[in-house]
């Protein structure tokens, strides 16, 4: 799994700079994997898999994908649908818990 750093406002400045150099995404992805291993927490891939096994529904934000140039085939297979904010709010209203990440 790669961590996209291009256009991600949540990334530290140094990581954003790495996004414009050759192999920057691979470098930052490697750094994230190393940090996750050191922290002894579940990997993102395992977290997604286990969440799905527990019945979590995962959708992607259409506008964010459009802005960042992400295509449907770039998403992990666990993503059930790509929706806009109005659709998300419609089904999130009845959910026990909703996270917008």
C-alpha positions as CSV (number, residue, x, y, z in Angstrom):
1,X,0.0,0.0,0.0
2,X,1.3,3.5,-0.9
3,X,0.7,6.7,1.0
4,X,-0.3,9.4,-1.4
5,X,1.5,12.6,-0.6
6,X,0.6,14.7,-3.6
7,X,-2.0,17.4,-2.6
8,X,-2.5,15.9,0.9
9,X,-3.0,18.8,3.3
10,X,-2.5,16.4,6.3
11,X,1.1,15.6,5.4
12,X,4.0,17.4,7.1
13,X,5.8,20.0,4.9
14,X,8.8,17.7,4.4
15,X,6.6,14.9,3.1
16,X,4.9,17.4,0.7
17,X,8.3,18.4,-0.7
18,X,9.1,14.7,-1.1
19,X,6.1,14.4,-3.3
20,X,7.7,16.4,-6.1
21,X,11.0,14.5,-6.2
22,X,11.4,11.2,-8.1
23,X,10.5,8.2,-5.9
24,X,9.1,10.6,-3.2
25,X,5.9,8.6,-2.7
26,X,7.8,5.4,-2.4
27,X,10.2,7.0,0.1
28,X,7.3,8.4,2.3
29,X,5.4,5.1,2.0
30,X,8.4,3.2,3.2
31,X,8.8,5.7,6.1
32,X,5.2,5.1,7.1
33,X,5.5,1.3,7.0
34,X,8.7,1.5,9.2
35,X,6.9,3.8,11.7
36,X,3.9,1.5,11.9
37,X,6.2,-1.5,12.5
38,X,8.1,0.4,15.2
39,X,4.8,1.5,16.9
40,X,3.6,-2.1,17.0
41,X,0.2,-1.2,15.7
42,X,-1.9,-3.0,13.1
43,X,-1.0,-2.3,9.5
44,X,-3.5,-0.2,7.5
45,X,-4.2,-3.1,5.2
46,X,-5.0,-5.4,8.3
47,X,-7.1,-2.6,9.8
48,X,-9.1,-2.3,6.6
49,X,-9.6,-6.1,6.3
50,X,-10.6,-6.5,10.0
51,X,-12.9,-3.6,9.8
52,X,-14.7,-5.1,6.8
53,X,-15.0,-8.4,8.7
54,X,-16.7,-6.6,11.5
55,X,-19.3,-5.1,9.1
56,X,-17.8,-1.7,8.5
57,X,-19.1,-0.1,5.3
58,X,-16.4,1.9,3.5
59,X,-17.1,4.5,0.8
60,X,-14.8,7.1,-0.9
61,X,-15.5,10.8,-1.4
62,X,-16.1,11.6,-5.1
63,X,-15.0,15.2,-4.8
64,X,-11.8,14.4,-3.0
65,X,-11.0,11.8,-5.7
66,X,-11.7,14.3,-8.4
67,X,-9.5,17.0,-6.8
68,X,-6.6,14.6,-6.2
69,X,-6.9,12.7,-9.5
70,X,-7.7,9.4,-7.8
71,X,-9.4,6.8,-10.0
72,X,-11.7,4.0,-8.9
73,X,-9.1,1.4,-9.8
74,X,-6.6,3.2,-7.4
75,X,-8.8,2.3,-4.4
76,X,-8.5,-0.8,-2.2
77,X,-11.1,-3.4,-3.1
78,X,-12.8,-3.0,0.3
79,X,-14.3,0.4,-0.8
80,X,-17.9,-0.4,-1.6
81,X,-18.9,2.8,-3.5
82,X,-17.8,6.3,-4.4
83,X,-20.3,8.9,-3.2
84,X,-20.8,12.6,-2.8
85,X,-21.3,14.4,0.5
86,X,-25.2,14.4,0.3
87,X,-25.3,10.7,-0.2
88,X,-22.8,10.1,2.6
89,X,-24.9,12.3,5.0
90,X,-28.1,10.5,4.0
91,X,-26.9,7.1,5.2
92,X,-24.5,8.4,7.9
93,X,-27.5,9.9,9.6
94,X,-28.9,6.5,10.5
95,X,-25.5,4.9,11.3
96,X,-24.4,4.1,14.9
97,X,-21.0,5.5,14.2
98,X,-19.6,7.5,11.2
99,X,-16.1,8.5,10.6
100,X,-15.2,11.0,7.8
101,X,-11.5,10.6,7.1
